[in-house]
Amino acid sequence: MLAAQVGTWTVTETVWGTPNAQPVISGNLVAERRLVGNLLEESLRAASGGAVLRRDFLTFNRIEGRWEYMSFDTRAAVGMMTAQSLGREKNGTIALVFQPFALPGEGAGQGQMLRMRQEIVRIGPDHIVKDQYFTLADGLGGEWLAHRYDAVRRP
């Protein structure tokens, strides 16, 4: 399944900074995916070139029977973010839960701890969506779709 994702993908990123925010859409992103041993590495950059904006790794740990994921985004001062699934892929979806981290930047929740989960959904062999859901540690428990990376394989 990981080998089938190797290649170049066009990515549209959509960000909702707060639960009721209007989406901010960034197109013209490119993801290069390659296998490094049993890890799928993805490097995300602007289509015009330049530095890598985000790098992530995905693998299935056969001993533990779960997916493992790690990402590092140069656009946010949150350091390395690690996540694990509770089990295998179900119906084309890998559900991952991240370690809590502090939300940097401005606006709602600045400096507040945040919980995040991610769903990697295979729409088809040439279309994958990564949805990231945030929950602020504010005692209210409200979760919202905060980031979407919509990737379509380039011919």
Backbone as numpy.savetxt, mean C-alpha at the origin, in Angstrom:
# Nx Ny Nz CAx CAy CAz Cx Cy Cz
1.96 -16.69 -8.04 1.14 -15.49 -8.04 2.01 -14.23 -8.04
3.11 -14.24 -7.28 3.99 -13.08 -7.25 4.70 -12.88 -8.59
5.16 -13.98 -9.19 5.86 -13.88 -10.48 4.95 -13.29 -11.55
3.66 -13.53 -11.47 2.72 -13.02 -12.46 2.58 -11.49 -12.39
3.06 -10.87 -11.31 2.95 -9.42 -11.15 4.20 -8.66 -11.60
5.24 -9.40 -12.01 6.46 -8.75 -12.46 6.17 -7.94 -13.72
6.74 -6.75 -13.80 6.56 -5.90 -14.98 6.39 -4.45 -14.60
5.96 -3.66 -15.57 5.78 -2.23 -15.40 4.29 -1.92 -15.38
3.88 -1.11 -14.41 2.47 -0.80 -14.17 2.27 0.71 -14.12
1.18 1.19 -14.66 0.77 2.58 -14.52 -0.11 2.67 -13.28
0.22 3.64 -12.40 -0.47 3.73 -11.11 -1.13 5.10 -10.96
-2.36 5.07 -10.47 -3.05 6.29 -10.05 -3.22 6.20 -8.54
-2.74 7.22 -7.83 -2.86 7.26 -6.38 -3.95 8.25 -6.01
-4.86 7.82 -5.14 -5.92 8.68 -4.62 -5.76 8.74 -3.11
-5.81 9.96 -2.55 -5.62 10.17 -1.11 -6.81 10.92 -0.55
-7.34 10.42 0.57 -8.37 11.09 1.35 -7.73 11.40 2.71
-7.37 12.66 2.96 -6.64 13.03 4.17 -7.42 12.87 5.46
-8.73 12.94 5.38 -9.61 12.77 6.53 -10.83 12.00 6.04
-11.66 11.50 6.96 -12.81 10.70 6.53 -13.73 11.39 5.53
-13.91 12.69 5.61 -14.85 13.38 4.73 -14.17 14.25 3.69
-12.86 14.09 3.52 -12.11 14.93 2.58 -12.42 14.57 1.14
-12.27 15.58 0.27 -12.35 15.34 -1.15 -11.08 14.61 -1.58
-11.17 13.69 -2.52 -9.98 12.94 -2.93 -8.99 13.82 -3.69
-7.71 13.56 -3.45 -6.62 14.18 -4.20 -6.03 13.07 -5.06
-6.08 13.26 -6.38 -5.68 12.21 -7.31 -4.36 12.58 -7.97
-3.42 11.63 -7.94 -2.12 11.79 -8.59 -1.97 10.70 -9.63
-1.91 11.10 -10.88 -1.69 10.14 -11.96 -0.23 10.18 -12.38
0.04 9.59 -13.50 1.39 9.58 -14.06 2.44 9.01 -13.11
2.07 7.96 -12.39 3.03 7.23 -11.57 3.31 5.89 -12.23
4.50 5.39 -12.02 4.91 4.11 -12.60 5.44 3.22 -11.50
4.99 1.97 -11.49 5.51 0.96 -10.57 6.29 -0.07 -11.36
7.51 -0.31 -10.94 8.33 -1.38 -11.50 8.30 -2.51 -10.48
7.85 -3.67 -10.91 7.77 -4.83 -10.01 8.72 -5.91 -10.50
9.50 -6.45 -9.55 10.44 -7.53 -9.89 10.55 -8.48 -8.71
10.98 -9.70 -9.02 11.20 -10.68 -7.96 12.63 -10.57 -7.46
12.77 -10.56 -6.14 14.06 -10.62 -5.48 13.97 -11.85 -4.58
14.46 -12.98 -5.07 14.24 -14.23 -4.36 12.75 -14.53 -4.32
12.20 -14.70 -3.12 10.76 -14.95 -3.00 9.98 -13.70 -2.60
10.59 -12.52 -2.78 9.94 -11.25 -2.48 9.54 -10.56 -3.78
8.34 -9.99 -3.81 7.95 -9.12 -4.90 8.29 -7.70 -4.47
9.23 -7.05 -5.17 9.62 -5.68 -4.87 8.91 -4.74 -5.83
8.35 -3.66 -5.28 7.73 -2.63 -6.11 8.39 -1.31 -5.81
8.84 -0.62 -6.87 9.39 0.73 -6.75 8.45 1.68 -7.48
7.93 2.67 -6.77 6.98 3.63 -7.33 7.69 4.95 -7.55
7.53 5.52 -8.75 8.15 6.80 -9.08 7.24 7.56 -10.03
7.58 8.83 -10.26 6.84 9.62 -11.25 7.16 9.07 -12.64
6.20 9.16 -13.55 6.40 8.66 -14.91 7.53 9.39 -15.62
7.79 10.63 -15.22 8.86 11.41 -15.83 10.24 11.02 -15.33
10.29 10.09 -14.40 11.57 9.64 -13.84 11.80 10.24 -12.47
13.04 10.28 -12.08 13.38 10.84 -10.78 13.48 9.78 -9.71
13.52 10.25 -8.47 13.73 9.37 -7.32 12.52 8.47 -7.06
12.79 7.35 -6.44 11.73 6.43 -6.01 10.94 7.10 -4.89
9.61 7.11 -5.01 8.74 7.72 -4.00 8.40 6.74 -2.89
8.20 5.47 -3.29 7.82 4.43 -2.32 8.37 3.11 -2.81
8.80 2.30 -1.88 9.26 0.96 -2.21 8.56 0.00 -1.25
8.07 -1.11 -1.79 7.47 -2.11 -0.90 7.86 -3.52 -1.33
7.71 -4.43 -0.39 8.03 -5.84 -0.59 6.87 -6.68 -0.08
6.53 -7.72 -0.83 5.45 -8.63 -0.46 5.94 -10.06 -0.63
5.67 -10.90 0.34 6.02 -12.31 0.24 5.04 -13.14 1.05
5.00 -14.43 0.73 4.17 -15.35 1.52 5.12 -16.20 2.35
4.94 -16.17 3.67 5.75 -16.96 4.59 5.06 -18.32 4.76
5.59 -19.32 4.09 4.96 -20.65 4.11 5.00 -21.30 5.49
6.01 -21.00 6.27 6.11 -21.60 7.61 5.01 -21.07 8.52
4.76 -19.76 8.46 3.72 -19.15 9.29 2.36 -19.13 8.61
2.32 -19.44 7.31 1.05 -19.49 6.59 0.38 -18.14 6.45
1.20 -17.10 6.22 0.62 -15.75 6.10 1.49 -14.90 5.18
0.87 -13.81 4.71 1.57 -12.82 3.90 2.31 -11.86 4.80
3.46 -11.39 4.31 4.23 -10.37 5.01 4.54 -9.25 4.03
4.52 -8.02 4.53 4.64 -6.84 3.68 5.46 -5.81 4.42
6.28 -5.08 3.68 7.05 -3.99 4.26 7.10 -2.87 3.22
6.91 -1.62 3.67 7.01 -0.50 2.74 7.75 0.65 3.40
8.31 1.47 2.52 9.00 2.68 2.95 8.63 3.77 1.95
8.00 4.83 2.43 7.55 5.92 1.57 8.39 7.15 1.88
9.11 7.66 0.88 9.97 8.82 1.10 9.17 10.11 1.30
7.87 10.07 1.02 7.02 11.26 1.14 6.46 11.46 2.53
6.61 10.47 3.41 6.05 10.56 4.77 7.10 10.11 5.78
7.23 10.85 6.85 8.24 10.55 7.87 7.73 9.51 8.88
7.41 8.33 8.37 6.91 7.28 9.26 7.85 6.09 9.35
8.95 6.11 8.63 9.91 5.01 8.69 9.39 3.77 7.97
9.99 2.65 8.29 9.58 1.37 7.68 8.26 0.93 8.29
7.35 0.55 7.44 6.04 0.10 7.90 5.92 -1.40 7.57
5.63 -2.19 8.58 5.51 -3.63 8.39 4.08 -4.09 8.64
3.69 -5.13 7.91 2.33 -5.66 8.05 2.35 -7.16 7.81
1.35 -7.83 8.36 1.17 -9.26 8.17 -0.31 -9.54 7.96
-0.57 -10.64 7.27 -1.96 -11.09 7.14 -2.23 -12.08 8.26
-3.50 -12.43 8.41 -3.87 -13.47 9.37 -3.88 -14.84 8.71
-3.73 -14.87 7.40 -3.76 -16.15 6.69 -3.50 -15.94 5.21
-4.02 -16.85 4.44 -3.81 -16.84 3.00 -4.68 -15.80 2.30
-4.46 -15.66 1.01 -5.29 -14.81 0.15 -6.69 -15.42 0.08
-7.71 -14.58 0.09 -9.09 -15.05 -0.02 -9.79 -14.29 -1.14
-10.32 -15.03 -2.10 -11.08 -14.43 -3.21 -10.32 -13.31 -3.90
-9.02 -13.52 -4.13 -8.21 -12.53 -4.82 -7.78 -11.36 -3.98
-7.99 -11.42 -2.65 -7.64 -10.32 -1.76 -6.68 -10.77 -0.67
-5.61 -9.99 -0.50 -4.68 -10.18 0.61 -4.97 -9.07 1.61
-5.36 -9.44 2.83 -5.69 -8.46 3.88 -4.53 -8.40 4.87
-3.95 -7.22 5.02 -2.78 -7.01 5.87 -3.09 -6.02 6.98
-2.48 -6.23 8.14 -2.62 -5.32 9.28 -1.23 -4.81 9.64
-1.09 -3.48 9.73 0.19 -2.84 10.02 0.38 -2.63 11.51
1.65 -2.48 11.90 1.97 -2.03 13.24 1.51 -0.58 13.36
0.95 -0.15 14.50 0.53 1.25 14.65 1.73 2.20 14.49
1.44 3.42 14.00 2.49 4.42 13.86 1.88 5.80 14.06
2.75 6.79 14.33 2.29 8.16 14.52 2.09 8.82 13.17
1.01 9.56 13.02 0.68 10.24 11.77 1.40 11.58 11.74
2.35 11.75 10.78 3.05 13.03 10.68 2.22 14.03 9.87
2.72 15.24 9.76 2.11 16.22 8.86 1.09 17.12 9.54
0.27 17.71 8.69 -0.71 18.68 9.16 -2.11 18.10 9.09
-3.03 18.76 9.75 -4.43 18.37 9.65 -4.87 17.43 10.75
-6.01 16.76 10.48 -6.61 15.87 11.48 -5.64 14.79 11.90
-5.49 14.61 13.18 -4.69 13.52 13.71 -3.20 13.74 13.72
-2.74 14.94 13.44 -1.30 15.20 13.40 -0.64 14.76 14.70
0.39 13.95 14.60 1.12 13.48 15.77 0.39 12.42 16.56
-0.74 11.95 16.08 -1.55 10.97 16.78 -1.24 9.57 16.27
-1.36 8.59 17.12 -1.17 7.21 16.69 -2.30 6.82 15.73
-1.94 5.93 14.83 -2.84 5.54 13.75 -2.73 4.03 13.55
-3.86 3.41 13.32 -3.87 2.00 12.91 -4.17 1.98 11.41
-3.56 1.03 10.73 -3.76 0.94 9.29 -3.90 -0.52 8.88
-4.78 -0.75 7.92 -4.86 -2.05 7.29 -4.88 -1.83 5.78
-4.44 -2.83 5.06 -4.36 -2.72 3.61 -4.97 -3.96 2.97
-5.70 -3.74 1.90 -6.22 -4.84 1.10 -5.60 -4.73 -0.29
-4.94 -5.79 -0.71 -4.41 -5.88 -2.06 -5.38 -6.76 -2.84
-6.05 -6.16 -3.81 -7.12 -6.85 -4.53 -6.71 -7.06 -5.98
-6.69 -8.32 -6.40 -6.42 -8.64 -7.81 -7.74 -8.57 -8.56
-7.92 -7.50 -9.32 -9.12 -7.34 -10.14 -9.05 -8.30 -11.33
-7.84 -8.51 -11.82 -7.55 -9.39 -12.95 -6.04 -9.49 -13.09
-5.54 -10.23 -14.08 -4.09 -10.41 -14.19 -3.34 -9.10 -14.48
-4.03 -8.09 -14.99 -3.39 -6.83 -15.35 -3.95 -5.63 -14.60
-4.61 -5.88 -13.46 -5.22 -4.79 -12.69 -5.21 -5.17 -11.21
-4.50 -4.37 -10.41 -4.40 -4.61 -8.97 -4.65 -3.30 -8.24
-5.41 -3.36 -7.16 -5.70 -2.18 -6.34 -5.21 -2.45 -4.92
-4.48 -1.46 -4.36 -4.08 -1.52 -2.95 -4.87 -0.43 -2.23
-5.76 -0.81 -1.34 -6.54 0.13 -0.54 -6.00 0.14 0.88
-5.72 1.34 1.41 -5.22 1.49 2.76 -6.27 2.22 3.60
-6.66 1.58 4.68 -7.69 2.11 5.58 -7.04 2.57 6.87
-7.36 3.78 7.33 -6.79 4.35 8.54 -7.85 4.42 9.64
-7.40 4.24 10.87 -8.22 4.46 12.06 -7.37 5.25 13.05
-7.79 6.48 13.38 -7.06 7.28 14.36 -7.28 6.71 15.75
-6.26 6.82 16.59 -6.37 6.37 17.98 -7.00 7.50 18.81
-8.23 7.87 18.43 -8.92 8.97 19.10 -10.08 8.49 19.96
-10.21 7.17 20.07 -11.28 6.62 20.88 -12.60 6.48 20.16
-12.69 6.98 18.93 -13.95 6.93 18.19 -14.05 5.69 17.30
-12.90 5.14 16.90 -12.89 3.91 16.12 -13.36 4.06 14.69
-13.38 5.28 14.16 -13.84 5.48 12.79 -12.76 5.17 11.77
-13.03 4.24 10.89 -12.08 3.85 9.85 -12.50 4.50 8.53
-11.49 4.92 7.71 -11.81 5.46 6.39 -10.76 5.01 5.38
-11.19 4.95 4.13 -10.27 4.67 3.04 -9.42 5.92 2.86
-8.09 5.80 3.11 -7.19 6.95 3.10 -6.31 6.99 1.84
-5.91 5.84 1.34 -5.07 5.78 0.14 -5.54 4.65 -0.76
-5.48 4.91 -2.05 -5.72 3.85 -3.04 -4.63 3.96 -4.10
-3.99 2.84 -4.35 -3.04 2.73 -5.45 -3.68 1.80 -6.47
-4.12 2.36 -7.60 -4.79 1.60 -8.64 -3.78 1.37 -9.77
-3.38 0.13 -9.96 -2.30 -0.21 -10.89 -2.82 -1.05 -12.05
-2.45 -0.63 -13.27 -2.79 -1.35 -14.49 -1.50 -1.66 -15.22
-1.34 -2.93 -15.61 -0.11 -3.34 -16.28 0.03 -2.64 -17.63
1.24 -2.19 -17.91 1.53 -1.61 -19.22 1.75 -2.72 -20.23
1.29 -2.48 -21.47 1.48 -3.52 -22.50 2.96 -3.71 -22.84
